[in-house]
Amino acid sequence: MRRASHLQVLAVAAAAIVAQTGVSAIAGESAPARLVVTTTTADLEAITRRVGGGEVATVHLFRGCILRPDLAVEPAAMSRLLEADAVVWSGFFGESSAVHAAIRALPAERRGELGQPFWIDVSRDTARVNVPVSSCEAYVDVQFMHGNPLVWLNPGNGPAIARNIAEGLARLRPERGETFRANAEVFAREVSDRIEVWRRDLAGLADVKVFFTHCGWSNLARLGGPTFITCRKTPGSLPPAELLAGQLAEQGVDVIVLDPSAPPEYGEAFRRRTTARVLTVPSSLSELPGATEYAELFDNLVRRLREAQPAPKGDEATPRRTP
């Protein structure tokens, strides 16, 4: 009798495991290994984790702006790239070029370790802002005619990105396809709810001119709110600090958002030559301590912009510069 009761307890426990994880506990069967998924940025990695759940092991390949000319795979990510089942990318040629350059630079014996990862382009069905077109030079490089490729910095693209990732993972693991799609829909609903909050908060900044040193935040213009000023001939490369500071002063910019990777001379020039509030705000989860969720990137930025909102005309009590 005791043995029967003990077996019943085990059966109930096994059923609970299957119900919660979808993994069979039958003797002789083992769960499939997690898919190794490399992503081009930490922000796409956060979305991939939400869609893939426990089915994926992730790592991001790049830090900083993907448009910069010296884009390179982080050395610590190379071993995962070689064993990757998938590469999640924005569809921007510079990313794939940097990946292939990193592989070509490896010794022949290491290149032999490379598998055949499936490339998942997250840009399908996303909306791009028609920038970078310079507010200062009215010029844009021909390779950016179709808009800024950092589509994940418009949270309105989050649902499409998640669905693209779900379809890509489903190609690799068809039996889990419905789970991936369901996860993507949960993520999409959460982001859509947060967008309404961010849109409302940004609406109060409608009269504010903002400049970002990072090349992708202009995608946030899709949510409305501030006027986004761009002053660069080549996306990913800032003009010289003194020249840029002079241009921003002429534009009457109210808030300047520095990326943590911006050289220090830019912050110094902006504070000296403009009356704008100068903030340092991360443009990626990889630079936001403790952050792991996609929405945290926008929560932080919107909060900092609202804190830096210029005082009403005639109110001199509020300082014009923020450290």
Secondary structure, 3 states (H helix, E strand, C coil): CHHHHHHHHHHHHHHHHHHHHCCCCCCCCCCCCCEEEEECCHHHHHHHHHHHHHHEEEEECCCCCCCCCCCCCCHHHHHHHHCCCEEEECCCHHHHHHHHHHHHCCCHHHHCCCCCCEEEECCCCCCCCCCCCCCCCCCCCHHHCCCCCCHHHCHHHHHHHHHHHHHHHHHHCHHHHHHHHHHHHHHHHHHHHHHHHHHHHHHCCCCCEEEECCCCHHHHHHHCCCEEECCCCECCECCCHHHHHHHHHHHCCCEEEECCCCCHHHHHHHHHHCCCEEEECCCCHHHCCCCCCHHHHHHHHHHHHHHCCCCCCCCCCCCCCCC
